[in-house]
Amino acid sequence: MTDAQWEVFSYQSVIGAAVLYFLAMLAYFVELAGLRAVAPDEEVGDRRTAVAGRLGLVLTVFAVVVHFVALVARGLAADPNRVPWGNMYEFTISGTFVVALVFLVATKVWGTEWLGPLVTTFVVAALMAGFLALDDAVLPLPDALNSYWLVIHVVSAVISTGAFTIGALLSVLYLVKSRSTSDRGYLARVPDLPKLDRLSYRMHAFGFPVWTFAVLITGPIWAHQAWGAYWNWDPKEVWAFITWVVYAAYLHARATAGWRGRNAAYLALVGVATLWFNFIGINFFSSSSQHSYAKSTGAEHSLVQRSAVVDVLATVEVAQEVRVVVRADHPRL
């Protein structure tokens, strides 16, 4: 396959994964509708409701597999082949993949399948935003990115982003459940508040050391290699450090001041807000960042890129038609 065909295949796989996530989300919503009048200690008698929940999880697993194929194809579309983390679009599809993967791992370890509606909704929304607003060309890596530190730094950043995002969803669920008085339905079946708080803490406690490794160790080393200085007061560096400070305060407050529950949940949401602002906001609002390579080239480029993809598809279809005609007319084929 040519690079252009790999790029088309990556787009097709992203769309396929988004469709599977969307179907999983619908299945989870069908399950939620069936649980509206069911108490937590009651067995789900409606077979359709029970099947919908299992179907949602199965579809999420298939979506993650297709999502991974999209990432691999994106890397193979570049010349030379590279990791698919060269711009905001590629980081978006990588980050959402890790969010979904962390959800599946947490479901296997802690039985958090009840997070399915929130996770699939977030992933579908993020993929749509990435595909419509952040789409960019598959280009060779800039000199600043052409380093093995890219793999080390971005892998750790993506993993911690996935863990922090799942932790934030758990915090949102904690805040909503703390205000709910219903004894039936989805919120009643979600684990009690202490368990939600504990799961959120575990996610953040896992993500923080990884984020520390990304921001305070591999990031400065890579910056020194690329720009000759460990710290340049770049907006992204500053906001990454702000995110680190917020999550350090979150963990410190829990360990020393005994912060639990609502206060900890609010602080966790502040942390994830700084995290995603650093990822998206800095690229759009800062004109002085040395991370300008991560900025999307805009809607105009997106239209040109999509037109090129359509042209490639049309060329492939014409080639296939010519091949069919030749085979039909050739006596030996």
Helices and strands as residue ranges (DSSP letters): H 3-34, H 47-76, H 88-110, G 113-115, H 116-133, H 148-178, H 186-189, H 193-212, I 213-218, H 219-227, H 235-252, I 253-257, H 261-276, I 277-281, H 282-285, G 292-294, H 299-329
